Amino acid sequence: MAVPKRKKSKAKTAMRRAQWLRKVTMTGLSLCPECNQPKAPHRVCPHCGYYKNKEVIEVI
């Protein structure tokens, strides 16, 4: 089994952890052209129900 020869520094550990946290916390949100609310790309807007400038679902 492989064993590290030296202890990883706190800076190297933080650098590695930062990339993972960035992937988890950052989401690719876009703005809905109808209501300007954040929504997931290529999905129906949960606030107004529009997708590609057409009303797909009726939101109460």
C-alpha positions as CSV (number, residue, x, y, z in Angstrom):
1,M,0.0,0.0,0.0
2,A,1.3,3.5,-0.8
3,V,2.2,5.6,2.1
4,P,3.1,9.4,1.9
5,K,6.7,10.2,2.7
6,R,5.9,13.7,4.0
7,K,3.0,15.3,5.8
8,K,0.8,17.5,3.5
9,S,0.9,21.2,4.6
10,K,-2.3,23.0,5.7
11,A,-2.1,25.2,2.6
12,K,-2.0,22.1,0.2
13,T,-4.9,20.6,2.1
14,A,-6.9,23.8,1.9
15,M,-6.2,24.1,-1.9
16,R,-7.5,20.6,-2.5
17,R,-10.6,21.2,-0.3
18,A,-11.4,24.5,-2.0
19,Q,-11.8,22.9,-5.4
20,W,-14.3,20.4,-4.0
21,L,-16.2,23.1,-2.1
22,R,-16.4,25.2,-5.3
23,K,-18.0,22.3,-7.2
24,V,-20.5,21.7,-4.4
25,T,-21.5,25.3,-3.7
26,M,-21.4,26.8,-7.2
27,T,-24.4,26.1,-9.4
28,G,-24.9,27.2,-12.9
29,L,-28.0,29.3,-12.6
30,S,-29.3,31.5,-15.3
31,L,-32.0,34.2,-15.3
32,C,-35.5,33.5,-16.6
33,P,-36.2,35.9,-19.5
34,E,-39.9,36.3,-18.4
35,C,-39.6,37.0,-14.7
36,N,-35.8,37.5,-14.2
37,Q,-35.7,35.0,-11.4
38,P,-32.8,32.5,-11.1
39,K,-33.5,29.1,-12.6
40,A,-31.5,26.0,-13.7
41,P,-30.6,26.2,-17.4
42,H,-32.6,24.1,-19.8
43,R,-35.4,23.7,-17.2
44,V,-38.9,25.2,-16.8
45,C,-38.9,28.2,-14.5
46,P,-40.4,27.2,-11.2
47,H,-41.6,30.8,-10.6
48,C,-43.5,31.6,-13.8
49,G,-43.7,28.2,-15.6
50,Y,-42.1,29.4,-18.9
51,Y,-39.6,27.6,-21.0
52,K,-38.2,29.0,-24.3
53,N,-40.7,31.9,-24.2
54,K,-43.7,29.6,-24.0
55,E,-45.8,28.8,-21.0
56,V,-45.4,25.1,-20.3
57,I,-46.9,24.7,-16.9
58,E,-49.4,26.8,-15.0
59,V,-48.0,28.1,-11.7
60,I,-50.5,28.9,-8.9
